[in-house]
Amino acid sequence: MAQVKRIRRNVSGIILLDKPHGFSSNAALQKVRWLLNAEKAGHTGSLDPLATGVLPLCFGEATKFSQYLLDADKGYETLAQLGVTTTTGDAEGDVLERREVTVGRDDVEVLLPRFRGEISQIPPMYSALKKDGQPLYKLARAGEVVEREARSVTIARLELLSLEQSHLRLSVACSKGTYIRTLVEDIGQLLGCGAHVAELRRTQAGPFSLAQTVTLEELERAHAEGGNEAVDRFLLPSDSGLQHWPLLQFSEHSAYYWLHGQPVRAPEAPKFGMVRVQDHNGRFIGIGEVSEDGRIAPRRLIRSE
């Protein structure tokens, strides 16, 4: 018997998932996509399977703006295991070395300022970065170690939350591209005992926080009770990740030409930068950029939602 093809729904918006432990970001995305039966989906930057926490999932028209969430600053809370280094820099790797831990709070507090502000990191081998088209983690699993260029990242906040025996808990606010595993390993090295990430929880992704997230269990329960449509109530507007951008409302005339790719003038527009745009009915219709002549040039458009 021929299998009936599932007709997916055209739904748009963002679901803020509290990603569960053990799921890859893509596995979490595909699970939620199935619950919504959504036609188009994408996530906004990977979280390791070990990690939990804020993972914005974009559906439909919201996928057009996922890059801006990918580029956004992030916040984390991590538990570092002192005295043990691993092949991956986290609890999933094989143990490389065990060392005695004789570290106190003062030792950590003195050290942390060295990691605040703009710092240089060498990406770990177990990462999704590519070398000659191959993800580094695949090379690492094959036993290869290749040279990686150091990259500049910014640590806006790094605070010691607790130190109990060999368990160090830290709060971190950082720029995109920061590897918490590398941060923990570097701290462990300077403490003289080594360290790896035992737990990692993302607490912030751009404007979104843990308080706004929904669990996979909540989504599954809604689906069980009311099907795909019942999951829709967890969808945030497609521009909810851009709420800190200036908002312009166009007249019907301006919106028509703008949606057809033509820059238009808006008297209340800022002098430069990116803006969100609504039509005369208050419907979000895309994002634009203020050009040198003061007009708003369309960058990503939404024609219907």
MOHUPE-V415253 format. One record per residue. N is the residue number from 1. RES is the residue in one small letter. SS is DSSP state (@ for helix, = for strand, . for the rest). BURIAL is b if it has 16 or more other ideal C-beta (glycine too) atoms within 10 Angstrom, else e. D_LAST is the distance of its C-alpha to the last C-alpha in Angstrom with 1 decimal. Layout:
n:N res:RES ss:SS burial:BURIAL d_last:D_LAST
n:N res:RES ss:SS burial:BURIAL d_last:D_LAST
This chain:
n:1 res:m ss:. burial:e d_last:36.5
n:2 res:a ss:. burial:e d_last:33.4
n:3 res:q ss:. burial:e d_last:30.5
n:4 res:v ss:. burial:e d_last:27.4
n:5 res:k ss:. burial:e d_last:24.4
n:6 res:r ss:. burial:e d_last:21.6
n:7 res:i ss:. burial:e d_last:18.3
n:8 res:r ss:. burial:e d_last:15.6
n:9 res:r ss:= burial:e d_last:12.3
n:10 res:n ss:. burial:e d_last:8.8
n:11 res:v ss:. burial:b d_last:7.9
n:12 res:s ss:. burial:b d_last:6.7
n:13 res:g ss:= burial:b d_last:9.1
n:14 res:i ss:= burial:b d_last:12.9
n:15 res:i ss:= burial:b d_last:15.9
n:16 res:l ss:= burial:b d_last:19.1
n:17 res:l ss:= burial:b d_last:21.7
n:18 res:d ss:= burial:b d_last:25.4
n:19 res:k ss:= burial:b d_last:26.5
n:20 res:p ss:. burial:b d_last:29.6
n:21 res:h ss:. burial:e d_last:32.8
n:22 res:g ss:. burial:e d_last:33.6
n:23 res:f ss:. burial:b d_last:30.0
n:24 res:s ss:. burial:e d_last:29.0
n:25 res:s ss:@ burial:b d_last:25.6
n:26 res:n ss:@ burial:e d_last:24.5
n:27 res:a ss:@ burial:e d_last:26.1
n:28 res:a ss:@ burial:b d_last:24.2
n:29 res:l ss:@ burial:b d_last:20.8
n:30 res:q ss:@ burial:e d_last:21.7
n:31 res:k ss:@ burial:b d_last:22.8
n:32 res:v ss:@ burial:b d_last:19.7
n:33 res:r ss:@ burial:b d_last:17.6
n:34 res:w ss:@ burial:e d_last:20.0
n:35 res:l ss:@ burial:b d_last:19.7
n:36 res:l ss:@ burial:b d_last:15.9
n:37 res:n ss:. burial:b d_last:16.4
n:38 res:a ss:= burial:b d_last:13.5
n:39 res:e ss:. burial:e d_last:13.4
n:40 res:k ss:. burial:b d_last:13.1
n:41 res:a ss:= burial:b d_last:14.8
n:42 res:g ss:= burial:b d_last:17.0
n:43 res:h ss:= burial:b d_last:19.2
n:44 res:t ss:. burial:b d_last:20.4
n:45 res:g ss:. burial:b d_last:24.1
n:46 res:s ss:. burial:e d_last:26.6
n:47 res:l ss:. burial:b d_last:28.6
n:48 res:d ss:. burial:b d_last:32.0
n:49 res:p ss:. burial:b d_last:32.5
n:50 res:l ss:. burial:b d_last:35.1
n:51 res:a ss:. burial:b d_last:32.7
n:52 res:t ss:= burial:b d_last:30.5
n:53 res:g ss:= burial:b d_last:28.1
n:54 res:v ss:= burial:b d_last:24.8
n:55 res:l ss:= burial:b d_last:22.6
n:56 res:p ss:= burial:b d_last:18.9
n:57 res:l ss:= burial:b d_last:16.9
n:58 res:c ss:= burial:b d_last:13.6
n:59 res:f ss:= burial:b d_last:11.2
n:60 res:g ss:@ burial:b d_last:8.6
n:61 res:e ss:@ burial:b d_last:7.2
n:62 res:a ss:@ burial:b d_last:9.7
n:63 res:t ss:@ burial:b d_last:12.5
n:64 res:k ss:@ burial:b d_last:12.5
n:65 res:f ss:@ burial:b d_last:14.0
n:66 res:s ss:@ burial:b d_last:16.3
n:67 res:q ss:@ burial:e d_last:19.3
n:68 res:y ss:@ burial:b d_last:19.5
n:69 res:l ss:@ burial:b d_last:19.9
n:70 res:l ss:@ burial:b d_last:22.3
n:71 res:d ss:. burial:e d_last:24.3
n:72 res:a ss:. burial:b d_last:24.4
n:73 res:d ss:. burial:e d_last:27.7
n:74 res:k ss:= burial:b d_last:28.4
n:75 res:g ss:= burial:b d_last:30.7
n:76 res:y ss:= burial:b d_last:33.0
n:77 res:e ss:= burial:b d_last:35.8
n:78 res:t ss:= burial:b d_last:38.3
n:79 res:l ss:= burial:b d_last:41.5
n:80 res:a ss:= burial:b d_last:44.0
n:81 res:q ss:= burial:b d_last:47.0
n:82 res:l ss:= burial:b d_last:49.9
n:83 res:g ss:. burial:b d_last:52.8
n:84 res:v ss:= burial:b d_last:51.0
n:85 res:t ss:= burial:b d_last:49.4
n:86 res:t ss:= burial:b d_last:47.4
n:87 res:t ss:. burial:b d_last:46.4
n:88 res:t ss:. burial:b d_last:42.7
n:89 res:g ss:. burial:b d_last:43.0
n:90 res:d ss:= burial:b d_last:41.6
n:91 res:a ss:. burial:b d_last:42.8
n:92 res:e ss:. burial:e d_last:41.8
n:93 res:g ss:. burial:b d_last:44.4
n:94 res:d ss:. burial:e d_last:48.1
n:95 res:v ss:= burial:e d_last:50.5
n:96 res:l ss:= burial:e d_last:52.1
n:97 res:e ss:= burial:e d_last:54.4
n:98 res:r ss:= burial:e d_last:55.4
n:99 res:r ss:. burial:b d_last:57.0
n:100 res:e ss:. burial:e d_last:58.5
n:101 res:v ss:. burial:b d_last:56.4
n:102 res:t ss:. burial:e d_last:58.4
n:103 res:v ss:. burial:b d_last:55.6
n:104 res:g ss:. burial:e d_last:55.3
n:105 res:r ss:@ burial:e d_last:52.7
n:106 res:d ss:@ burial:e d_last:54.6
n:107 res:d ss:@ burial:e d_last:54.4
n:108 res:v ss:@ burial:b d_last:50.6
n:109 res:e ss:@ burial:e d_last:50.1
n:110 res:v ss:@ burial:e d_last:52.4
n:111 res:l ss:@ burial:b d_last:50.4
n:112 res:l ss:@ burial:e d_last:46.7
n:113 res:p ss:@ burial:e d_last:46.9
n:114 res:r ss:@ burial:e d_last:47.5
n:115 res:f ss:@ burial:b d_last:44.0
n:116 res:r ss:. burial:e d_last:42.2
n:117 res:g ss:= burial:e d_last:40.7
n:118 res:e ss:= burial:e d_last:40.3
n:119 res:i ss:= burial:b d_last:41.9
n:120 res:s ss:= burial:e d_last:42.3
n:121 res:q ss:= burial:b d_last:41.3
n:122 res:i ss:= burial:e d_last:42.2
n:123 res:p ss:. burial:b d_last:39.3
n:124 res:p ss:. burial:b d_last:40.6
n:125 res:m ss:. burial:b d_last:41.4
n:126 res:y ss:. burial:b d_last:39.3
n:127 res:s ss:. burial:b d_last:35.9
n:128 res:a ss:. burial:e d_last:33.2
n:129 res:l ss:. burial:b d_last:34.4
n:130 res:k ss:= burial:e d_last:35.7
n:131 res:k ss:= burial:e d_last:39.2
n:132 res:d ss:. burial:e d_last:39.8
n:133 res:g ss:. burial:e d_last:36.6
n:134 res:q ss:= burial:e d_last:37.6
n:135 res:p ss:= burial:e d_last:36.0
n:136 res:l ss:@ burial:b d_last:38.8
n:137 res:y ss:@ burial:e d_last:38.7
n:138 res:k ss:@ burial:e d_last:39.7
n:139 res:l ss:@ burial:b d_last:42.6
n:140 res:a ss:@ burial:b d_last:43.5
n:141 res:r ss:@ burial:e d_last:43.7
n:142 res:a ss:. burial:e d_last:46.0
n:143 res:g ss:. burial:e d_last:48.2
n:144 res:e ss:. burial:e d_last:47.4
n:145 res:v ss:. burial:e d_last:47.1
n:146 res:v ss:. burial:e d_last:46.0
n:147 res:e ss:. burial:e d_last:46.1
n:148 res:r ss:. burial:e d_last:43.0
n:149 res:e ss:. burial:e d_last:42.5
n:150 res:a ss:= burial:e d_last:42.2
n:151 res:r ss:= burial:e d_last:39.1
n:152 res:s ss:= burial:e d_last:38.6
n:153 res:v ss:= burial:b d_last:36.4
n:154 res:t ss:= burial:e d_last:36.4
n:155 res:i ss:= burial:b d_last:37.3
n:156 res:a ss:= burial:e d_last:36.4
n:157 res:r ss:= burial:e d_last:37.9
n:158 res:l ss:= burial:b d_last:40.3
n:159 res:e ss:= burial:e d_last:42.0
n:160 res:l ss:= burial:e d_last:44.5
n:161 res:l ss:= burial:e d_last:43.5
n:162 res:s ss:= burial:e d_last:46.4
n:163 res:l ss:= burial:b d_last:49.2
n:164 res:e ss:= burial:e d_last:50.9
n:165 res:q ss:. burial:e d_last:53.4
n:166 res:s ss:. burial:b d_last:51.6
n:167 res:h ss:= burial:e d_last:48.0
n:168 res:l ss:= burial:b d_last:46.3
n:169 res:r ss:= burial:b d_last:43.0
n:170 res:l ss:= burial:b d_last:41.1
n:171 res:s ss:= burial:e d_last:38.0
n:172 res:v ss:= burial:b d_last:36.3
n:173 res:a ss:= burial:b d_last:33.7
n:174 res:c ss:= burial:b d_last:33.2
n:175 res:s ss:. burial:e d_last:31.4
n:176 res:k ss:. burial:e d_last:29.3
n:177 res:g ss:. burial:b d_last:31.7
n:178 res:t ss:. burial:b d_last:34.2
n:179 res:y ss:. burial:b d_last:36.0
n:180 res:i ss:@ burial:b d_last:37.2
n:181 res:r ss:@ burial:b d_last:39.6
n:182 res:t ss:@ burial:b d_last:41.2
n:183 res:l ss:@ burial:b d_last:41.4
n:184 res:v ss:@ burial:b d_last:43.1
n:185 res:e ss:@ burial:b d_last:45.4
n:186 res:d ss:@ burial:b d_last:46.5
n:187 res:i ss:@ burial:b d_last:47.2
n:188 res:g ss:@ burial:b d_last:49.2
n:189 res:q ss:@ burial:e d_last:51.2
n:190 res:l ss:@ burial:e d_last:52.2
n:191 res:l ss:@ burial:b d_last:53.1
n:192 res:g ss:. burial:e d_last:55.5
n:193 res:c ss:. burial:b d_last:54.4
n:194 res:g ss:. burial:b d_last:51.2
n:195 res:a ss:= burial:b d_last:47.9
n:196 res:h ss:= burial:b d_last:44.8
n:197 res:v ss:= burial:b d_last:41.5
n:198 res:a ss:= burial:b d_last:42.0
n:199 res:e ss:= burial:b d_last:38.7
n:200 res:l ss:= burial:b d_last:35.5
n:201 res:r ss:= burial:b d_last:32.7
n:202 res:r ss:= burial:b d_last:29.8
n:203 res:t ss:= burial:b d_last:29.5
n:204 res:q ss:= burial:b d_last:27.0
n:205 res:a ss:= burial:b d_last:24.3
n:206 res:g ss:. burial:b d_last:23.3
n:207 res:p ss:. burial:e d_last:22.3
n:208 res:f ss:= burial:b d_last:22.1
n:209 res:s ss:= burial:e d_last:25.2
n:210 res:l ss:@ burial:b d_last:26.7
n:211 res:a ss:@ burial:e d_last:26.5
n:212 res:q ss:@ burial:e d_last:22.7
n:213 res:t ss:. burial:b d_last:22.8
n:214 res:v ss:= burial:b d_last:22.8
n:215 res:t ss:. burial:e d_last:25.3
n:216 res:l ss:@ burial:b d_last:25.0
n:217 res:e ss:@ burial:e d_last:27.3
n:218 res:e ss:@ burial:e d_last:25.0
n:219 res:l ss:@ burial:b d_last:22.1
n:220 res:e ss:@ burial:e d_last:24.7
n:221 res:r ss:@ burial:e d_last:26.0
n:222 res:a ss:@ burial:b d_last:22.8
n:223 res:h ss:@ burial:b d_last:22.2
n:224 res:a ss:@ burial:e d_last:25.8
n:225 res:e ss:@ burial:e d_last:25.5
n:226 res:g ss:@ burial:e d_last:22.3
n:227 res:g ss:. burial:e d_last:20.9
n:228 res:n ss:@ burial:b d_last:17.5
n:229 res:e ss:@ burial:e d_last:15.6
n:230 res:a ss:@ burial:b d_last:18.1
n:231 res:v ss:@ burial:b d_last:17.0
n:232 res:d ss:@ burial:b d_last:13.4
n:233 res:r ss:@ burial:e d_last:15.2
n:234 res:f ss:@ burial:b d_last:16.1
n:235 res:l ss:. burial:b d_last:12.7
n:236 res:l ss:= burial:b d_last:12.5
n:237 res:p ss:. burial:e d_last:9.7
n:238 res:s ss:. burial:b d_last:9.0
n:239 res:d ss:. burial:b d_last:11.5
n:240 res:s ss:@ burial:b d_last:14.0
n:241 res:g ss:@ burial:b d_last:16.4
n:242 res:l ss:@ burial:b d_last:16.7
n:243 res:q ss:. burial:e d_last:17.8
n:244 res:h ss:. burial:e d_last:21.2
n:245 res:w ss:. burial:b d_last:20.0
n:246 res:p ss:= burial:e d_last:20.7
n:247 res:l ss:= burial:e d_last:17.9
n:248 res:l ss:= burial:b d_last:18.1
n:249 res:q ss:= burial:b d_last:16.8
n:250 res:f ss:. burial:b d_last:17.2
n:251 res:s ss:. burial:e d_last:18.6
n:252 res:e ss:@ burial:e d_last:17.1
n:253 res:h ss:@ burial:e d_last:19.6
n:254 res:s ss:@ burial:b d_last:18.9
n:255 res:a ss:@ burial:b d_last:15.1
n:256 res:y ss:@ burial:e d_last:15.8
n:257 res:y ss:@ burial:e d_last:18.3
n:258 res:w ss:@ burial:b d_last:16.6
n:259 res:l ss:@ burial:b d_last:13.6
n:260 res:h ss:. burial:e d_last:16.4
n:261 res:g ss:. burial:e d_last:18.0
n:262 res:q ss:. burial:e d_last:20.5
n:263 res:p ss:. burial:b d_last:21.6
n:264 res:v ss:= burial:b d_last:22.0
n:265 res:r ss:= burial:e d_last:24.1
n:266 res:a ss:. burial:b d_last:23.2
n:267 res:p ss:. burial:e d_last:26.4
n:268 res:e ss:. burial:e d_last:25.3
n:269 res:a ss:. burial:b d_last:24.3
n:270 res:p ss:. burial:e d_last:26.3
n:271 res:k ss:. burial:e d_last:28.9
n:272 res:f ss:. burial:e d_last:27.3
n:273 res:g ss:. burial:e d_last:24.8
n:274 res:m ss:= burial:e d_last:21.0
n:275 res:v ss:= burial:b d_last:18.7
n:276 res:r ss:= burial:b d_last:15.2
n:277 res:v ss:= burial:b d_last:13.9
n:278 res:q ss:= burial:b d_last:12.3
n:279 res:d ss:. burial:b d_last:12.5
n:280 res:h ss:. burial:e d_last:15.1
n:281 res:n ss:. burial:e d_last:13.1
n:282 res:g ss:. burial:e d_last:12.4
n:283 res:r ss:. burial:e d_last:8.7
n:284 res:f ss:= burial:b d_last:8.5
n:285 res:i ss:= burial:b d_last:8.6
n:286 res:g ss:= burial:b d_last:10.7
n:287 res:i ss:= burial:b d_last:14.3
n:288 res:g ss:= burial:b d_last:17.6
n:289 res:e ss:= burial:e d_last:21.3
n:290 res:v ss:= burial:b d_last:24.1
n:291 res:s ss:. burial:e d_last:26.5
n:292 res:e ss:. burial:e d_last:30.3
n:293 res:d ss:. burial:e d_last:30.3
n:294 res:g ss:. burial:e d_last:28.0
n:295 res:r ss:= burial:b d_last:25.0
n:296 res:i ss:= burial:b d_last:21.4
n:297 res:a ss:= burial:e d_last:20.8
n:298 res:p ss:= burial:b d_last:17.2
n:299 res:r ss:= burial:e d_last:17.1
n:300 res:r ss:= burial:e d_last:13.6
n:301 res:l ss:= burial:b d_last:10.8
n:302 res:i ss:. burial:b d_last:7.1
n:303 res:r ss:. burial:e d_last:7.0
n:304 res:s ss:. burial:e d_last:3.8
n:305 res:e ss:. burial:b d_last:0.0
